[in-house]
Amino acid sequence: MKVSPAALPYLRRFGVMPAHVKPTGPRGYLSKGDVLAYVKKQNLSQIVLKRPDSDFIDISELKKEQLQVKAEPAPVKAEAAS
């Protein structure tokens, strides 16, 4: 899918996958307006990633039940040299 440069920050900001938005721009491009219309339609305007210019997503405010945490194996103790 072709995505206009103006639409990229908004896709990141609201965590929207381009495949979920119908492109209406020239030559089939996904425009900034397409993304903003999708955000409004899906009521995502209240959801904003804290750092829109990076791939980092802050999960510090999520509840423990929302996270799937894998338990790490217990460390193996080294045997003492004889």
N, C-alpha and C positions, 0 to 999 in steps of 0.2 A: 504494500500500500504506500502511496506517495503521501508524505506529510509535509505541510508547509513549515518553514522555519519558525513562523510566528506561533504555530500551534504547539510546538514541542514543549515550551515552558509550562503551558497549561496542562498538557498531558501528565507531565511529571508532578506538577503542583497538586493535582487532584487524584493522582494515582490511577488514571484511566488508560486502558489498553486501546491502542488505535483501532484494532479489529472490532471493537464494540461500537464504534461511532460510524455513522453513514457519511461518507464524504460527499460534499456538494460543490466543492470548489472547481475552478477551471481544470480541465483535463483529468478529472477524478482525484484531485488533491484534497486531503483533509485539511480544512481551514481552521483558523482560530475560532471563527464563529460556529463551526460545527461542534467543536469541543465544548465551547461555552453553552451552546444550546443543549447538548447532551448532559452536561453538569446540572443545568437548571431542571431539565426533564427528570433526571434521576435523583434530584434533591441532594446533590453532593456538595452544594455550595458551602455547607458548614464544615466539610472535611477538607482540611488543608494540611499537607505535609509540612513539617516544621522547617525543612531545608530543601526547598524546591530545586536548587541548582546542583544537587548531588544525588547519588543513588542511595544515600543513607536514609533510613526510615527510623524515626524515633519510636521505640516501642515501650518506653519507660512508663507511659500512662495506661498501658493495657493491663487488664486484670489477669491474675495468675491463671484463671480458668481459660483465658483466651489463648494462652501460649501452650504449645506442646514442647515440653522440655525433655530431652533424653538424658537419662542418668548416666554419668560418666563412670567407667569402671574404676574400682578401687586401685590405688597405686600399688605396684608390686614392690615388696620390700627386698632390698638387696641382701644377700646372705653375707655374713661377716667372714672375712678371710681368716683361715685357720693358721 
